[in-house]
């Protein structure tokens, strides 16, 4: 049974609703985490997405489009709504990552993985909101470029360009060229180019 069929069946069957939750939770969590600065907010928003999904599941019509696009549209709208009501955006404090559990077997690997994850999560807020959104849809939820294009109303080529530029921007932030500009100089240059 594919996701579309499972979604239709979940309106009548609690077991199918549970299976839908199991299949989608990690992908939705990953997507929302790309857009949010902290784990608690991510968990709260994902919970709200599932509440809205359960409440509106009877309105889902497979004839109008795939279920993945439907559920990720709910997730995008929920995150966007959250940021409209919470205009103050903050950077991730380092303290949040000290107690995070990680299954890596070696302490050195664990430290390197945490440092890399912390660097990535700290770099994400420096991107434009659209770049961050598309990165979340691509790498957080595993949607393809055509699926993302249909969901956000852009062409596939435009999605690919935005994703490429976002990845390059992250690469520049995370691995600056030796003797290159620091992050603040890069941000000033980006803002100057946008004007």
Rosetta constraint file for C-alpha pairs under 8 A:
AtomPair CA 1 CA 5 HARMONIC 5.99 0.50
AtomPair CA 1 CA 6 HARMONIC 6.20 0.50
AtomPair CA 2 CA 6 HARMONIC 6.10 0.50
AtomPair CA 3 CA 7 HARMONIC 5.98 0.50
AtomPair CA 3 CA 20 HARMONIC 7.54 0.50
AtomPair CA 3 CA 67 HARMONIC 6.40 0.50
AtomPair CA 3 CA 68 HARMONIC 7.51 0.50
AtomPair CA 4 CA 8 HARMONIC 6.45 0.50
AtomPair CA 4 CA 62 HARMONIC 6.15 0.50
AtomPair CA 4 CA 66 HARMONIC 6.23 0.50
AtomPair CA 4 CA 67 HARMONIC 5.19 0.50
AtomPair CA 4 CA 68 HARMONIC 7.99 0.50
AtomPair CA 5 CA 9 HARMONIC 6.14 0.50
AtomPair CA 6 CA 10 HARMONIC 5.89 0.50
AtomPair CA 6 CA 16 HARMONIC 6.30 0.50
AtomPair CA 6 CA 17 HARMONIC 7.88 0.50
AtomPair CA 6 CA 20 HARMONIC 6.90 0.50
AtomPair CA 7 CA 11 HARMONIC 6.95 0.50
AtomPair CA 7 CA 16 HARMONIC 7.64 0.50
AtomPair CA 7 CA 17 HARMONIC 7.38 0.50
AtomPair CA 7 CA 20 HARMONIC 7.01 0.50
AtomPair CA 7 CA 57 HARMONIC 7.18 0.50
AtomPair CA 7 CA 60 HARMONIC 7.78 0.50
AtomPair CA 7 CA 67 HARMONIC 7.11 0.50
AtomPair CA 8 CA 12 HARMONIC 7.90 0.50
AtomPair CA 8 CA 57 HARMONIC 7.69 0.50
AtomPair CA 8 CA 58 HARMONIC 7.56 0.50
AtomPair CA 8 CA 60 HARMONIC 7.35 0.50
AtomPair CA 8 CA 61 HARMONIC 7.91 0.50
AtomPair CA 9 CA 13 HARMONIC 6.13 0.50
AtomPair CA 9 CA 16 HARMONIC 6.48 0.50
AtomPair CA 9 CA 17 HARMONIC 7.99 0.50
AtomPair CA 10 CA 14 HARMONIC 6.22 0.50
AtomPair CA 10 CA 15 HARMONIC 7.37 0.50
AtomPair CA 10 CA 16 HARMONIC 4.68 0.50
AtomPair CA 10 CA 17 HARMONIC 4.54 0.50
AtomPair CA 10 CA 20 HARMONIC 7.59 0.50
AtomPair CA 10 CA 57 HARMONIC 7.89 0.50
AtomPair CA 11 CA 17 HARMONIC 7.37 0.50
AtomPair CA 11 CA 57 HARMONIC 6.33 0.50
AtomPair CA 11 CA 58 HARMONIC 5.88 0.50
AtomPair CA 13 CA 17 HARMONIC 6.52 0.50
AtomPair CA 14 CA 18 HARMONIC 6.27 0.50
AtomPair CA 15 CA 19 HARMONIC 6.26 0.50
AtomPair CA 16 CA 20 HARMONIC 6.05 0.50
AtomPair CA 17 CA 21 HARMONIC 6.30 0.50
AtomPair CA 18 CA 22 HARMONIC 6.27 0.50
AtomPair CA 19 CA 23 HARMONIC 6.14 0.50
AtomPair CA 20 CA 24 HARMONIC 6.14 0.50
AtomPair CA 21 CA 25 HARMONIC 5.61 0.50
AtomPair CA 21 CA 50 HARMONIC 7.63 0.50
AtomPair CA 22 CA 26 HARMONIC 7.88 0.50
AtomPair CA 24 CA 28 HARMONIC 6.03 0.50
AtomPair CA 25 CA 29 HARMONIC 5.95 0.50
AtomPair CA 25 CA 46 HARMONIC 7.81 0.50
AtomPair CA 26 CA 30 HARMONIC 6.01 0.50
AtomPair CA 26 CA 141 HARMONIC 7.91 0.50
AtomPair CA 27 CA 31 HARMONIC 6.22 0.50
AtomPair CA 27 CA 140 HARMONIC 6.19 0.50
AtomPair CA 27 CA 141 HARMONIC 4.30 0.50
AtomPair CA 27 CA 142 HARMONIC 7.01 0.50
AtomPair CA 28 CA 32 HARMONIC 6.14 0.50
AtomPair CA 28 CA 46 HARMONIC 6.63 0.50
AtomPair CA 28 CA 72 HARMONIC 7.44 0.50
AtomPair CA 28 CA 75 HARMONIC 7.31 0.50
AtomPair CA 28 CA 140 HARMONIC 7.47 0.50
AtomPair CA 28 CA 141 HARMONIC 5.97 0.50
AtomPair CA 29 CA 33 HARMONIC 5.95 0.50
AtomPair CA 29 CA 42 HARMONIC 6.80 0.50
AtomPair CA 29 CA 43 HARMONIC 7.13 0.50
AtomPair CA 29 CA 46 HARMONIC 6.08 0.50
AtomPair CA 29 CA 140 HARMONIC 7.65 0.50
AtomPair CA 29 CA 141 HARMONIC 7.93 0.50
AtomPair CA 30 CA 34 HARMONIC 6.41 0.50
AtomPair CA 30 CA 136 HARMONIC 7.09 0.50
AtomPair CA 30 CA 139 HARMONIC 7.87 0.50
AtomPair CA 30 CA 140 HARMONIC 4.21 0.50
AtomPair CA 30 CA 141 HARMONIC 5.91 0.50
AtomPair CA 31 CA 35 HARMONIC 6.94 0.50
AtomPair CA 31 CA 136 HARMONIC 4.46 0.50
AtomPair CA 31 CA 137 HARMONIC 5.68 0.50
AtomPair CA 31 CA 139 HARMONIC 7.45 0.50
AtomPair CA 31 CA 140 HARMONIC 4.10 0.50
AtomPair CA 31 CA 141 HARMONIC 5.00 0.50
AtomPair CA 32 CA 36 HARMONIC 6.17 0.50
AtomPair CA 32 CA 42 HARMONIC 5.83 0.50
AtomPair CA 32 CA 45 HARMONIC 7.45 0.50
AtomPair CA 32 CA 46 HARMONIC 7.04 0.50
AtomPair CA 32 CA 75 HARMONIC 7.31 0.50
AtomPair CA 32 CA 79 HARMONIC 7.12 0.50
AtomPair CA 32 CA 136 HARMONIC 6.94 0.50
AtomPair CA 32 CA 140 HARMONIC 7.61 0.50
AtomPair CA 33 CA 37 HARMONIC 7.24 0.50
AtomPair CA 33 CA 38 HARMONIC 7.49 0.50
AtomPair CA 33 CA 39 HARMONIC 7.07 0.50
AtomPair CA 33 CA 42 HARMONIC 5.54 0.50
AtomPair CA 33 CA 136 HARMONIC 7.61 0.50
AtomPair CA 33 CA 140 HARMONIC 7.58 0.50
AtomPair CA 34 CA 121 HARMONIC 7.71 0.50
AtomPair CA 34 CA 124 HARMONIC 7.44 0.50
AtomPair CA 34 CA 132 HARMONIC 6.76 0.50
AtomPair CA 34 CA 133 HARMONIC 7.40 0.50
AtomPair CA 34 CA 135 HARMONIC 7.24 0.50
AtomPair CA 34 CA 136 HARMONIC 4.90 0.50
AtomPair CA 34 CA 140 HARMONIC 6.55 0.50
AtomPair CA 35 CA 79 HARMONIC 7.43 0.50
AtomPair CA 35 CA 132 HARMONIC 6.29 0.50
AtomPair CA 35 CA 133 HARMONIC 6.34 0.50
AtomPair CA 35 CA 136 HARMONIC 6.64 0.50
AtomPair CA 36 CA 41 HARMONIC 6.82 0.50
AtomPair CA 36 CA 42 HARMONIC 6.06 0.50
AtomPair CA 37 CA 41 HARMONIC 7.66 0.50
AtomPair CA 37 CA 42 HARMONIC 7.98 0.50
AtomPair CA 37 CA 90 HARMONIC 7.17 0.50
AtomPair CA 37 CA 91 HARMONIC 6.65 0.50
AtomPair CA 37 CA 92 HARMONIC 5.80 0.50
AtomPair CA 37 CA 121 HARMONIC 7.47 0.50
AtomPair CA 37 CA 125 HARMONIC 7.79 0.50
AtomPair CA 38 CA 42 HARMONIC 6.36 0.50
AtomPair CA 38 CA 92 HARMONIC 6.87 0.50
AtomPair CA 39 CA 43 HARMONIC 6.13 0.50
AtomPair CA 40 CA 44 HARMONIC 6.19 0.50
AtomPair CA 41 CA 45 HARMONIC 6.07 0.50
AtomPair CA 42 CA 46 HARMONIC 6.13 0.50
AtomPair CA 43 CA 47 HARMONIC 6.14 0.50
AtomPair CA 44 CA 48 HARMONIC 6.30 0.50
AtomPair CA 45 CA 49 HARMONIC 6.17 0.50
AtomPair CA 45 CA 75 HARMONIC 7.99 0.50
AtomPair CA 45 CA 78 HARMONIC 6.94 0.50
AtomPair CA 45 CA 79 HARMONIC 6.93 0.50
AtomPair CA 46 CA 50 HARMONIC 6.36 0.50
AtomPair CA 46 CA 75 HARMONIC 7.43 0.50
AtomPair CA 47 CA 51 HARMONIC 6.27 0.50
AtomPair CA 48 CA 52 HARMONIC 6.14 0.50
AtomPair CA 48 CA 78 HARMONIC 7.68 0.50
AtomPair CA 49 CA 53 HARMONIC 6.03 0.50
AtomPair CA 49 CA 71 HARMONIC 7.97 0.50
AtomPair CA 49 CA 74 HARMONIC 6.40 0.50
AtomPair CA 49 CA 75 HARMONIC 5.69 0.50
AtomPair CA 49 CA 78 HARMONIC 6.80 0.50
AtomPair CA 50 CA 54 HARMONIC 6.07 0.50
AtomPair CA 51 CA 55 HARMONIC 6.21 0.50
AtomPair CA 52 CA 56 HARMONIC 6.02 0.50
AtomPair CA 52 CA 74 HARMONIC 7.64 0.50
AtomPair CA 53 CA 57 HARMONIC 5.48 0.50
AtomPair CA 53 CA 71 HARMONIC 6.97 0.50
AtomPair CA 53 CA 74 HARMONIC 7.57 0.50
AtomPair CA 56 CA 60 HARMONIC 7.11 0.50
AtomPair CA 60 CA 67 HARMONIC 7.57 0.50
AtomPair CA 60 CA 70 HARMONIC 7.68 0.50
AtomPair CA 61 CA 65 HARMONIC 7.21 0.50
AtomPair CA 62 CA 66 HARMONIC 5.90 0.50
AtomPair CA 62 CA 67 HARMONIC 6.83 0.50
AtomPair CA 65 CA 69 HARMONIC 7.04 0.50
AtomPair CA 65 CA 70 HARMONIC 7.35 0.50
AtomPair CA 66 CA 70 HARMONIC 6.60 0.50
AtomPair CA 67 CA 71 HARMONIC 6.12 0.50
AtomPair CA 68 CA 72 HARMONIC 6.04 0.50
AtomPair CA 69 CA 73 HARMONIC 5.96 0.50
AtomPair CA 69 CA 147 HARMONIC 7.06 0.50
AtomPair CA 69 CA 150 HARMONIC 7.91 0.50
AtomPair CA 69 CA 151 HARMONIC 5.96 0.50
AtomPair CA 70 CA 74 HARMONIC 6.51 0.50
AtomPair CA 71 CA 75 HARMONIC 6.35 0.50
AtomPair CA 72 CA 76 HARMONIC 6.02 0.50
AtomPair CA 72 CA 151 HARMONIC 7.94 0.50
AtomPair CA 73 CA 77 HARMONIC 6.06 0.50
AtomPair CA 73 CA 151 HARMONIC 6.72 0.50
AtomPair CA 74 CA 78 HARMONIC 6.08 0.50
AtomPair CA 75 CA 79 HARMONIC 6.25 0.50
AtomPair CA 76 CA 80 HARMONIC 6.06 0.50
AtomPair CA 76 CA 133 HARMONIC 7.99 0.50
AtomPair CA 77 CA 81 HARMONIC 5.94 0.50
AtomPair CA 78 CA 82 HARMONIC 6.11 0.50
AtomPair CA 79 CA 83 HARMONIC 6.37 0.50
AtomPair CA 80 CA 84 HARMONIC 6.25 0.50
AtomPair CA 81 CA 85 HARMONIC 6.43 0.50
AtomPair CA 82 CA 86 HARMONIC 6.11 0.50
AtomPair CA 83 CA 87 HARMONIC 5.68 0.50
AtomPair CA 91 CA 122 HARMONIC 6.53 0.50
AtomPair CA 91 CA 125 HARMONIC 7.04 0.50
AtomPair CA 92 CA 96 HARMONIC 7.50 0.50
AtomPair CA 92 CA 121 HARMONIC 7.34 0.50
AtomPair CA 92 CA 122 HARMONIC 5.96 0.50
AtomPair CA 94 CA 98 HARMONIC 7.27 0.50
AtomPair CA 94 CA 118 HARMONIC 7.55 0.50
AtomPair CA 95 CA 99 HARMONIC 7.92 0.50
AtomPair CA 96 CA 100 HARMONIC 7.45 0.50
AtomPair CA 97 CA 114 HARMONIC 7.38 0.50
AtomPair CA 97 CA 118 HARMONIC 7.18 0.50
AtomPair CA 102 CA 110 HARMONIC 6.77 0.50
AtomPair CA 103 CA 110 HARMONIC 7.91 0.50
AtomPair CA 104 CA 109 HARMONIC 6.46 0.50
AtomPair CA 104 CA 110 HARMONIC 5.37 0.50
AtomPair CA 105 CA 109 HARMONIC 7.39 0.50
AtomPair CA 105 CA 110 HARMONIC 7.34 0.50
AtomPair CA 106 CA 110 HARMONIC 6.15 0.50
AtomPair CA 107 CA 111 HARMONIC 6.06 0.50
AtomPair CA 108 CA 112 HARMONIC 6.18 0.50
AtomPair CA 109 CA 113 HARMONIC 5.98 0.50
AtomPair CA 110 CA 114 HARMONIC 6.08 0.50
AtomPair CA 111 CA 115 HARMONIC 6.08 0.50
AtomPair CA 112 CA 116 HARMONIC 6.08 0.50
AtomPair CA 113 CA 117 HARMONIC 6.04 0.50
AtomPair CA 114 CA 118 HARMONIC 5.88 0.50
AtomPair CA 115 CA 119 HARMONIC 6.02 0.50
AtomPair CA 116 CA 120 HARMONIC 6.14 0.50
AtomPair CA 117 CA 121 HARMONIC 6.05 0.50
AtomPair CA 118 CA 122 HARMONIC 5.95 0.50
AtomPair CA 119 CA 123 HARMONIC 6.03 0.50
AtomPair CA 119 CA 174 HARMONIC 6.98 0.50
AtomPair CA 120 CA 124 HARMONIC 6.16 0.50
AtomPair CA 120 CA 170 HARMONIC 7.66 0.50
AtomPair CA 120 CA 174 HARMONIC 7.36 0.50
AtomPair CA 121 CA 125 HARMONIC 7.50 0.50
AtomPair CA 122 CA 126 HARMONIC 7.88 0.50
AtomPair CA 123 CA 127 HARMONIC 7.40 0.50
AtomPair CA 123 CA 170 HARMONIC 6.65 0.50
AtomPair CA 123 CA 173 HARMONIC 6.86 0.50
AtomPair CA 123 CA 174 HARMONIC 7.47 0.50
AtomPair CA 124 CA 132 HARMONIC 6.63 0.50
AtomPair CA 124 CA 170 HARMONIC 7.43 0.50
AtomPair CA 125 CA 129 HARMONIC 7.99 0.50
AtomPair CA 125 CA 132 HARMONIC 7.68 0.50
AtomPair CA 126 CA 187 HARMONIC 7.99 0.50
AtomPair CA 127 CA 131 HARMONIC 6.20 0.50
AtomPair CA 127 CA 132 HARMONIC 6.15 0.50
AtomPair CA 127 CA 166 HARMONIC 7.03 0.50
AtomPair CA 127 CA 169 HARMONIC 7.59 0.50
AtomPair CA 127 CA 170 HARMONIC 7.96 0.50
AtomPair CA 128 CA 132 HARMONIC 6.30 0.50
AtomPair CA 129 CA 133 HARMONIC 6.04 0.50
AtomPair CA 130 CA 134 HARMONIC 6.21 0.50
AtomPair CA 131 CA 135 HARMONIC 6.11 0.50
AtomPair CA 131 CA 162 HARMONIC 6.23 0.50
AtomPair CA 131 CA 163 HARMONIC 6.55 0.50
AtomPair CA 131 CA 166 HARMONIC 5.63 0.50
AtomPair CA 132 CA 136 HARMONIC 6.15 0.50
AtomPair CA 132 CA 166 HARMONIC 7.58 0.50
AtomPair CA 133 CA 137 HARMONIC 6.32 0.50
AtomPair CA 134 CA 138 HARMONIC 6.04 0.50
AtomPair CA 134 CA 148 HARMONIC 7.36 0.50
AtomPair CA 134 CA 159 HARMONIC 7.50 0.50
AtomPair CA 134 CA 162 HARMONIC 7.75 0.50
AtomPair CA 134 CA 163 HARMONIC 6.60 0.50
AtomPair CA 135 CA 139 HARMONIC 5.73 0.50
AtomPair CA 135 CA 140 HARMONIC 7.06 0.50
AtomPair CA 135 CA 163 HARMONIC 6.41 0.50
AtomPair CA 135 CA 166 HARMONIC 7.51 0.50
AtomPair CA 136 CA 140 HARMONIC 4.54 0.50
AtomPair CA 136 CA 141 HARMONIC 6.46 0.50
AtomPair CA 137 CA 141 HARMONIC 5.11 0.50
AtomPair CA 137 CA 142 HARMONIC 6.49 0.50
AtomPair CA 137 CA 143 HARMONIC 5.85 0.50
AtomPair CA 137 CA 148 HARMONIC 6.76 0.50
AtomPair CA 138 CA 142 HARMONIC 5.07 0.50
AtomPair CA 138 CA 143 HARMONIC 5.08 0.50
AtomPair CA 138 CA 144 HARMONIC 6.37 0.50
AtomPair CA 138 CA 145 HARMONIC 7.23 0.50
AtomPair CA 138 CA 148 HARMONIC 7.39 0.50
AtomPair CA 139 CA 143 HARMONIC 7.51 0.50
AtomPair CA 143 CA 147 HARMONIC 5.98 0.50
AtomPair CA 143 CA 148 HARMONIC 6.31 0.50
AtomPair CA 144 CA 148 HARMONIC 6.17 0.50
AtomPair CA 145 CA 149 HARMONIC 6.00 0.50
AtomPair CA 145 CA 156 HARMONIC 5.94 0.50
AtomPair CA 145 CA 159 HARMONIC 6.49 0.50
AtomPair CA 145 CA 160 HARMONIC 6.80 0.50
AtomPair CA 146 CA 150 HARMONIC 6.23 0.50
AtomPair CA 146 CA 156 HARMONIC 5.60 0.50
AtomPair CA 147 CA 151 HARMONIC 6.17 0.50
AtomPair CA 148 CA 152 HARMONIC 6.09 0.50
AtomPair CA 148 CA 156 HARMONIC 7.86 0.50
AtomPair CA 148 CA 159 HARMONIC 7.33 0.50
AtomPair CA 149 CA 153 HARMONIC 5.60 0.50
AtomPair CA 149 CA 154 HARMONIC 4.84 0.50
AtomPair CA 149 CA 155 HARMONIC 5.48 0.50
AtomPair CA 149 CA 156 HARMONIC 5.28 0.50
AtomPair CA 149 CA 159 HARMONIC 6.19 0.50
AtomPair CA 150 CA 154 HARMONIC 6.84 0.50
AtomPair CA 150 CA 155 HARMONIC 7.80 0.50
AtomPair CA 154 CA 158 HARMONIC 6.27 0.50
AtomPair CA 154 CA 159 HARMONIC 6.51 0.50
AtomPair CA 155 CA 159 HARMONIC 6.30 0.50
AtomPair CA 156 CA 160 HARMONIC 6.18 0.50
AtomPair CA 157 CA 161 HARMONIC 6.21 0.50
AtomPair CA 158 CA 162 HARMONIC 6.13 0.50
AtomPair CA 159 CA 163 HARMONIC 6.08 0.50
AtomPair CA 160 CA 164 HARMONIC 6.03 0.50
AtomPair CA 161 CA 165 HARMONIC 6.12 0.50
AtomPair CA 162 CA 166 HARMONIC 6.07 0.50
AtomPair CA 163 CA 167 HARMONIC 6.12 0.50
AtomPair CA 164 CA 168 HARMONIC 6.11 0.50
AtomPair CA 165 CA 169 HARMONIC 6.00 0.50
AtomPair CA 166 CA 170 HARMONIC 6.21 0.50
AtomPair CA 167 CA 171 HARMONIC 6.06 0.50
AtomPair CA 168 CA 172 HARMONIC 6.14 0.50
AtomPair CA 169 CA 173 HARMONIC 6.26 0.50
AtomPair CA 170 CA 174 HARMONIC 5.94 0.50
AtomPair CA 171 CA 175 HARMONIC 5.57 0.50
AtomPair CA 171 CA 176 HARMONIC 7.48 0.50
AtomPair CA 172 CA 176 HARMONIC 4.94 0.50
AtomPair CA 172 CA 177 HARMONIC 7.39 0.50
AtomPair CA 173 CA 183 HARMONIC 6.57 0.50
AtomPair CA 176 CA 180 HARMONIC 6.39 0.50
AtomPair CA 176 CA 181 HARMONIC 7.69 0.50
AtomPair CA 176 CA 182 HARMONIC 7.75 0.50
AtomPair CA 177 CA 181 HARMONIC 7.97 0.50
AtomPair CA 181 CA 185 HARMONIC 5.84 0.50
AtomPair CA 181 CA 186 HARMONIC 6.40 0.50
AtomPair CA 182 CA 186 HARMONIC 6.41 0.50
AtomPair CA 183 CA 187 HARMONIC 6.18 0.50
AtomPair CA 184 CA 188 HARMONIC 6.21 0.50
AtomPair CA 185 CA 189 HARMONIC 6.22 0.50
AtomPair CA 186 CA 190 HARMONIC 6.19 0.50
AtomPair CA 187 CA 191 HARMONIC 6.19 0.50
AtomPair CA 188 CA 192 HARMONIC 6.15 0.50
AtomPair CA 189 CA 193 HARMONIC 6.19 0.50
AtomPair CA 190 CA 194 HARMONIC 6.33 0.50
AtomPair CA 191 CA 195 HARMONIC 6.64 0.50
